[in-house]
Amino acid sequence: MNVLSNPRSTADYQAMDAAHHWHPFTDTADLAAKGARVITSAQGVWLTDSEGARIMDGMSGLWCVNVGYGREEIVEAVTRQLRQLPYYNTFFQCTHPAAAEFSEALAQVAPPHMNRVFFTNSGSESNDTVFRMARVYWDCMGQPSKKIFIGRHNGYHGSTAAAASLGGMSGMHAQSGLPFPGFAHIDQPYWYGEGRDTGLSPEEFGLARARQLEAKIDELGEDNVAAFIAEPIQGAGGVIIPPESYWPEIARICRERNILLVADEVICGFGRTGSWWGSETYGVTPDLMPIAKGMTSGYQPMGGVLISDRVAGPVMEKAGEFYHGYTYSGHPAAAAAGLASLRILQEEKLVERVRDVLAPKLATLWGGLADHPMVGETRTRGFLGAIELAKNPATGERFGEEVGAGARCRDLCVANGLVMRAVGDTMILCPPFVITEDEMDDMAARARKTLDDLADQLTREGLM
Ligand SMILES: *Cc1c(COP(=O)(O)O)cnc(C)c1O
């Protein structure tokens, strides 16, 4: 089937969508009035829309298509699996080859102290599983009072009720009366946004933010705290890269206070930071690691939790059955996609490519944008990047919210043939690992042109 020979027009799709599709994280009435962009196909790092425009995907879909679009190996693996066994459950004393093989492959790339995976269908579900599993763990350890989770303001762990409670997105919390009781939050290690005016150096600021965890544990009582959860690098919050001092201090506090450390690897996992895991990049050994996104490179929906021997041992020994699971846990087609994506990462040495080629080049290219008159700061780590838009780069003064500089910049960027996402006035980037070096130069040129266009537009409107 050729998707490009589609009989319907852009307007038809937009009308159907506007009438019947409620979009996630979208003002759906506003979008219905404007009309959604219709993406019809993709190859490598390039999307094609229903009008035939080619757009470079600087976000890997939604932080997931790490091995790029159009990978026949994955399509083949999923097709073969669907023919042979499209579905069977893993509840009732059964497994299937795809789930067994993928769990072994995951254990081989996981840190040495993690040898088991619990399969879910998304990052949000993975964090709900973390919530259940950590509580059962402390019950098994004879410390049932250890129930509270500590997360971070502006952290993101997904959109289900427990995952949104673990996260610290104020808009999400305000809309549904979250977090639930039993969730606490500390401040994020966001130097550009919250650290520059403190009089502390970035490293001192990182330590101060980490030590809020210690203070919070004291406030709540060590015997009441189950776990601390954080993304090694915050993604949805705006690619917030912690100072180097931050993670070792967090790890020390979790160890000394006997609380579980959960590294949410949904974005950082599978090579994004230049090693297999973000926690590995920062030299910490978590007790639980929720994974998703890059797990199948987005070719099938799937998530999971990588479980340390420390947690798995007591739970398996004392709890017996863990009353938890999803109909599609370990789905054969998703496991086949995951295994094929993992083999591509290994055979094409893409994690090493991120570390040795892509990360240094992105650091150079984004460093080169830092002198632009619209830019307050650029930062990168691994193959993640951010650009902080500023009204006055010298002072870091931002545009007012009413200007909507980030949203304008995002729209101009797409018009220039590149997808970057805006988080407030922070432009974020997360490209596929198969991008060529020439394409990276092209990407940086499109980003610079976008910043020029933004400066022109705001000047024309008298906003800067
Ligand atoms: C996207 C994300 C999630 C949620 O994953 P879904 O698959 O959207 O449910 C959880 N944690 C982090 C760090 C994420 O970036």
Ligand as a Chemical Component Dictionary entry (heavy atoms), coordinates in Angstrom:
data_LIG
# 
_chem_comp.id                   LIG 
_chem_comp.type                 NON-POLYMER 
_chem_comp.pdbx_formal_charge   0 
_chem_comp.three_letter_code    LIG 
# 
loop_
_chem_comp_atom.comp_id 
_chem_comp_atom.atom_id 
_chem_comp_atom.alt_atom_id 
_chem_comp_atom.type_symbol 
_chem_comp_atom.charge 
_chem_comp_atom.model_Cartn_x 
_chem_comp_atom.model_Cartn_y 
_chem_comp_atom.model_Cartn_z 
_chem_comp_atom.pdbx_ordinal 
LIG C1 C1 C 0 7.359  10.666 27.911 1  
LIG C2 C2 C 0 7.809  10.364 29.286 2  
LIG C3 C3 C 0 7.057  9.547  30.141 3  
LIG C4 C4 C 0 5.691  9.038  29.754 4  
LIG O1 O1 O 0 5.737  8.148  28.712 5  
LIG P1 P1 P 0 4.388  7.825  27.870 6  
LIG O2 O2 O 0 4.822  6.726  26.967 7  
LIG O3 O3 O 0 4.013  9.088  27.171 8  
LIG O4 O4 O 0 3.364  7.418  28.838 9  
LIG C5 C5 C 0 7.571  9.247  31.371 10 
LIG N1 N1 N 0 8.765  9.699  31.769 11 
LIG C6 C6 C 0 9.523  10.491 30.972 12 
LIG C7 C7 C 0 10.854 10.944 31.454 13 
LIG C8 C8 C 0 9.068  10.868 29.721 14 
LIG O5 O5 O 0 9.786  11.672 28.958 15 
# 
loop_
_chem_comp_bond.comp_id 
_chem_comp_bond.atom_id_1 
_chem_comp_bond.atom_id_2 
_chem_comp_bond.value_order 
_chem_comp_bond.pdbx_ordinal 
LIG C1 C2 SING 1  
LIG C2 C3 SING 2  
LIG C2 C8 DOUB 3  
LIG C3 C4 SING 4  
LIG C3 C5 DOUB 5  
LIG C4 O1 SING 6  
LIG O1 P1 SING 7  
LIG P1 O2 DOUB 8  
LIG P1 O3 SING 9  
LIG P1 O4 SING 10 
LIG C5 N1 SING 11 
LIG N1 C6 DOUB 12 
LIG C6 C7 SING 13 
LIG C6 C8 SING 14 
LIG C8 O5 SING 15 
# 
